[in-house]
Amino acid sequence: MTTTPVWSVDPRTGKQREQVAVEATSQELDGAVRAAHAVRGALADATARAAFLRAAAALLDESAAHVIEAADAETALGPGRLTGELARTTGQLRAFADAVDEGAYLDIRIDRADPSLSPPRPELRRYKVPLGVVAVYAASNFPLAFSVPGGDTASALAAGCPVVVKAHPDHPATSELCASLLRRAAVESGLPADVVTVVHGFDAGLALIRHPLVSAAGFTGSVRGGRALFDAAAARPVPIPFHGELGSLNPVVVTPAAAAERAEEIGGGLAGSVTLGVGQFCVKPGLVLVPEGADGDRLTGALTKALGETEPGVLLDHRMRDNFIEGVRERAALSGVGTPVTPGSGGEHTVGAGYLTVPARRLLEGGAYEVLLEECFGPVTVVVRYADQHEAGAVLGLLPGNLSATLQLSAAETEGAPGPAAELIGQVTGLAGRIVVNGWPTGVAVAPAQHHGGPYPAATSHSTSVGATAIERWLRPVAYQSVPDALLPAELREANPLGLPRRVTGD
């Protein structure tokens, strides 16, 4: 049998480091899914699930030095960034363990029978059950927080769903290491190791979404790759939910008053957000509306200075580097597009940060300029100079769905009086899943109220992949009508033996 090796590659040099696995054959992929499906009943024990999630977090923390070293060798993201990402990852695992203990995610509702109503109401009891095996497609830019031990995996396991992860080829060694720690945590918590499995290979990823025992999928990546999987999920004989995060421009609007008040501060902050993680964050601001005139010029001057002083960086792999250089070249070649700081090749293995400028009226022409409304992965943004609010609004009207939208407002505009700022809030609410005022979108807090998603193509569903409600993606509601108490699931029995929160009507 021919096997295809999976190599760990150093993006700083482009050289292979070590062979860490082989791509899964169709038989091996089938075996992995069937093994996960066979152990789904073990995850019915909520106490064991919560213990497992906490044990996984503890093992990752104990192995932090090794995990960070492996991830840095494969991604060049640096120990500082990866230390924070690991803390975020273990924090997510513990947060979902807390959610399992609390039980509110089950959304238990009880309606007492009431024969006096017209029509009469029967006894109804409703809660949520896990979907089954979840396929997780790991992201390139977050080797921990959106990969094997990341939020999709943690939330699916918390819901009671076993997980098969399609590892990303940019960090296979990190994926194997993290998978071994999660499988060890499962066994130490009294669960089968196969509640988490990792497979490698492009063909395995396609077979995974089509496998009849896979019940849902989570994806973070490109529009092209995500849309192909989304379509495959819908084309199955039995379609399944596909929760994909695909692409986002994350527009920023700087009002004239904000530019007049703090142009230099905004320009410097924008540079920091665009170059964070070498521009490889999914919420990097990729389109910035800046007013024409002297105040806007001061802002772009500060941006030019800050980006000009930014050292070249290493992207996650050389394919992404090539795509970035070509994407910038295509955009910069358009008539009327300027490059005050030219982004592109910073060396044989690096890229330099920069930005492009274009008048709003050019962008509104459409045609070839539509490429400026597509995400360019890497340290670049497009600054659109607009004449007035009407023109800025017209540009926003061209945009597809986004993960975030940011408004830079003046102190007076933040007081909330009716006016242009309130109108902008209303407009961008229709474009994005998270609205930021006088901050920057890079950095997505893991918190109960967080929403990381948005209208298509930012996401393929209305769910979030970050925060406590991410667990809802892997559950479906079931109602029990007039079922005798002894036959009900323990979660719904009258005595509430598990002490779960519930909403009751008719008492």
ZINOR-V255136 format. One record per residue. N is the residue number from 1. SS is DSSP state (H for helix, E for strand, C for the rest). Layout:
# ZINOR-V255136
n=N ss=SS
n=N ss=SS
This chain:
# ZINOR-V255136
n=1 ss=C
n=2 ss=C
n=3 ss=C
n=4 ss=C
n=5 ss=E
n=6 ss=E
n=7 ss=E
n=8 ss=E
n=9 ss=E
n=10 ss=E
n=11 ss=C
n=12 ss=C
n=13 ss=C
n=14 ss=C
n=15 ss=E
n=16 ss=E
n=17 ss=E
n=18 ss=E
n=19 ss=E
n=20 ss=E
n=21 ss=E
n=22 ss=E
n=23 ss=C
n=24 ss=C
n=25 ss=C
n=26 ss=H
n=27 ss=H
n=28 ss=H
n=29 ss=H
n=30 ss=H
n=31 ss=H
n=32 ss=H
n=33 ss=H
n=34 ss=H
n=35 ss=H
n=36 ss=H
n=37 ss=H
n=38 ss=H
n=39 ss=C
n=40 ss=H
n=41 ss=H
n=42 ss=H
n=43 ss=H
n=44 ss=H
n=45 ss=C
n=46 ss=H
n=47 ss=H
n=48 ss=H
n=49 ss=H
n=50 ss=H
n=51 ss=H
n=52 ss=H
n=53 ss=H
n=54 ss=H
n=55 ss=H
n=56 ss=H
n=57 ss=H
n=58 ss=H
n=59 ss=H
n=60 ss=H
n=61 ss=H
n=62 ss=H
n=63 ss=C
n=64 ss=H
n=65 ss=H
n=66 ss=H
n=67 ss=H
n=68 ss=H
n=69 ss=H
n=70 ss=H
n=71 ss=H
n=72 ss=H
n=73 ss=H
n=74 ss=H
n=75 ss=H
n=76 ss=C
n=77 ss=C
n=78 ss=C
n=79 ss=H
n=80 ss=H
n=81 ss=H
n=82 ss=H
n=83 ss=H
n=84 ss=H
n=85 ss=H
n=86 ss=H
n=87 ss=H
n=88 ss=H
n=89 ss=H
n=90 ss=H
n=91 ss=H
n=92 ss=H
n=93 ss=H
n=94 ss=H
n=95 ss=H
n=96 ss=H
n=97 ss=H
n=98 ss=H
n=99 ss=H
n=100 ss=H
n=101 ss=H
n=102 ss=H
n=103 ss=C
n=104 ss=H
n=105 ss=H
n=106 ss=H
n=107 ss=C
n=108 ss=E
n=109 ss=E
n=110 ss=E
n=111 ss=E
n=112 ss=C
n=113 ss=C
n=114 ss=E
n=115 ss=C
n=116 ss=C
n=117 ss=C
n=118 ss=C
n=119 ss=C
n=120 ss=C
n=121 ss=E
n=122 ss=C
n=123 ss=C
n=124 ss=E
n=125 ss=E
n=126 ss=E
n=127 ss=E
n=128 ss=E
n=129 ss=E
n=130 ss=E
n=131 ss=C
n=132 ss=C
n=133 ss=E
n=134 ss=E
n=135 ss=E
n=136 ss=E
n=137 ss=E
n=138 ss=C
n=139 ss=C
n=140 ss=C
n=141 ss=C
n=142 ss=C
n=143 ss=C
n=144 ss=C
n=145 ss=C
n=146 ss=C
n=147 ss=C
n=148 ss=C
n=149 ss=C
n=150 ss=C
n=151 ss=H
n=152 ss=H
n=153 ss=H
n=154 ss=H
n=155 ss=H
n=156 ss=H
n=157 ss=H
n=158 ss=H
n=159 ss=H
n=160 ss=C
n=161 ss=C
n=162 ss=C
n=163 ss=E
n=164 ss=E
n=165 ss=E
n=166 ss=E
n=167 ss=C
n=168 ss=C
n=169 ss=H
n=170 ss=H
n=171 ss=H
n=172 ss=H
n=173 ss=H
n=174 ss=H
n=175 ss=H
n=176 ss=H
n=177 ss=H
n=178 ss=H
n=179 ss=H
n=180 ss=H
n=181 ss=H
n=182 ss=H
n=183 ss=H
n=184 ss=H
n=185 ss=H
n=186 ss=H
n=187 ss=H
n=188 ss=H
n=189 ss=C
n=190 ss=C
n=191 ss=C
n=192 ss=C
n=193 ss=H
n=194 ss=H
n=195 ss=H
n=196 ss=E
n=197 ss=E
n=198 ss=E
n=199 ss=E
n=200 ss=C
n=201 ss=C
n=202 ss=H
n=203 ss=H
n=204 ss=H
n=205 ss=H
n=206 ss=H
n=207 ss=H
n=208 ss=H
n=209 ss=H
n=210 ss=H
n=211 ss=C
n=212 ss=C
n=213 ss=C
n=214 ss=E
n=215 ss=E
n=216 ss=E
n=217 ss=E
n=218 ss=E
n=219 ss=E
n=220 ss=E
n=221 ss=C
n=222 ss=C
n=223 ss=H
n=224 ss=H
n=225 ss=H
n=226 ss=H
n=227 ss=H
n=228 ss=H
n=229 ss=H
n=230 ss=H
n=231 ss=H
n=232 ss=H
n=233 ss=H
n=234 ss=H
n=235 ss=H
n=236 ss=C
n=237 ss=C
n=238 ss=C
n=239 ss=C
n=240 ss=C
n=241 ss=E
n=242 ss=E
n=243 ss=E
n=244 ss=E
n=245 ss=E
n=246 ss=C
n=247 ss=C
n=248 ss=C
n=249 ss=C
n=250 ss=C
n=251 ss=C
n=252 ss=E
n=253 ss=E
n=254 ss=E
n=255 ss=C
n=256 ss=H
n=257 ss=H
n=258 ss=H
n=259 ss=H
n=260 ss=H
n=261 ss=H
n=262 ss=H
n=263 ss=H
n=264 ss=H
n=265 ss=H
n=266 ss=H
n=267 ss=H
n=268 ss=H
n=269 ss=H
n=270 ss=H
n=271 ss=H
n=272 ss=H
n=273 ss=H
n=274 ss=H
n=275 ss=H
n=276 ss=H
n=277 ss=H
n=278 ss=H
n=279 ss=H
n=280 ss=C
n=281 ss=C
n=282 ss=C
n=283 ss=C
n=284 ss=C
n=285 ss=C
n=286 ss=C
n=287 ss=E
n=288 ss=E
n=289 ss=E
n=290 ss=E
n=291 ss=E
n=292 ss=C
n=293 ss=C
n=294 ss=H
n=295 ss=H
n=296 ss=H
n=297 ss=H
n=298 ss=H
n=299 ss=H
n=300 ss=H
n=301 ss=H
n=302 ss=H
n=303 ss=H
n=304 ss=H
n=305 ss=H
n=306 ss=H
n=307 ss=H
n=308 ss=H
n=309 ss=C
n=310 ss=C
n=311 ss=C
n=312 ss=C
n=313 ss=E
n=314 ss=C
n=315 ss=C
n=316 ss=C
n=317 ss=C
n=318 ss=H
n=319 ss=H
n=320 ss=H
n=321 ss=H
n=322 ss=H
n=323 ss=H
n=324 ss=H
n=325 ss=H
n=326 ss=H
n=327 ss=H
n=328 ss=H
n=329 ss=H
n=330 ss=H
n=331 ss=H
n=332 ss=H
n=333 ss=C
n=334 ss=C
n=335 ss=C
n=336 ss=C
n=337 ss=C
n=338 ss=E
n=339 ss=E
n=340 ss=E
n=341 ss=E
n=342 ss=C
n=343 ss=C
n=344 ss=E
n=345 ss=E
n=346 ss=C
n=347 ss=C
n=348 ss=C
n=349 ss=C
n=350 ss=C
n=351 ss=E
n=352 ss=E
n=353 ss=C
n=354 ss=E
n=355 ss=E
n=356 ss=E
n=357 ss=E
n=358 ss=E
n=359 ss=E
n=360 ss=H
n=361 ss=H
n=362 ss=H
n=363 ss=H
n=364 ss=C
n=365 ss=C
n=366 ss=C
n=367 ss=H
n=368 ss=H
n=369 ss=H
n=370 ss=H
n=371 ss=H
n=372 ss=H
n=373 ss=H
n=374 ss=C
n=375 ss=C
n=376 ss=C
n=377 ss=C
n=378 ss=C
n=379 ss=C
n=380 ss=E
n=381 ss=E
n=382 ss=E
n=383 ss=E
n=384 ss=E
n=385 ss=E
n=386 ss=E
n=387 ss=C
n=388 ss=C
n=389 ss=H
n=390 ss=H
n=391 ss=H
n=392 ss=H
n=393 ss=H
n=394 ss=H
n=395 ss=H
n=396 ss=H
n=397 ss=C
n=398 ss=C
n=399 ss=C
n=400 ss=C
n=401 ss=C
n=402 ss=E
n=403 ss=E
n=404 ss=E
n=405 ss=E
n=406 ss=E
n=407 ss=E
n=408 ss=E
n=409 ss=C
n=410 ss=C
n=411 ss=C
n=412 ss=C
n=413 ss=H
n=414 ss=H
n=415 ss=H
n=416 ss=C
n=417 ss=C
n=418 ss=C
n=419 ss=C
n=420 ss=H
n=421 ss=H
n=422 ss=H
n=423 ss=H
n=424 ss=H
n=425 ss=H
n=426 ss=H
n=427 ss=H
n=428 ss=H
n=429 ss=H
n=430 ss=C
n=431 ss=C
n=432 ss=E
n=433 ss=E
n=434 ss=E
n=435 ss=E
n=436 ss=E
n=437 ss=E
n=438 ss=C
n=439 ss=C
n=440 ss=C
n=441 ss=C
n=442 ss=C
n=443 ss=C
n=444 ss=C
n=445 ss=C
n=446 ss=C
n=447 ss=C
n=448 ss=C
n=449 ss=C
n=450 ss=C
n=451 ss=C
n=452 ss=C
n=453 ss=C
n=454 ss=C
n=455 ss=C
n=456 ss=C
n=457 ss=C
n=458 ss=C
n=459 ss=E
n=460 ss=C
n=461 ss=C
n=462 ss=C
n=463 ss=C
n=464 ss=C
n=465 ss=C
n=466 ss=C
n=467 ss=C
n=468 ss=H
n=469 ss=H
n=470 ss=H
n=471 ss=H
n=472 ss=H
n=473 ss=H
n=474 ss=H
n=475 ss=E
n=476 ss=E
n=477 ss=E
n=478 ss=E
n=479 ss=E
n=480 ss=E
n=481 ss=E
n=482 ss=C
n=483 ss=C
n=484 ss=C
n=485 ss=H
n=486 ss=H
n=487 ss=H
n=488 ss=C
n=489 ss=C
n=490 ss=H
n=491 ss=H
n=492 ss=H
n=493 ss=C
n=494 ss=C
n=495 ss=C
n=496 ss=C
n=497 ss=C
n=498 ss=C
n=499 ss=C
n=500 ss=C
n=501 ss=C
n=502 ss=E
n=503 ss=E
n=504 ss=E
n=505 ss=E
n=506 ss=C
n=507 ss=C
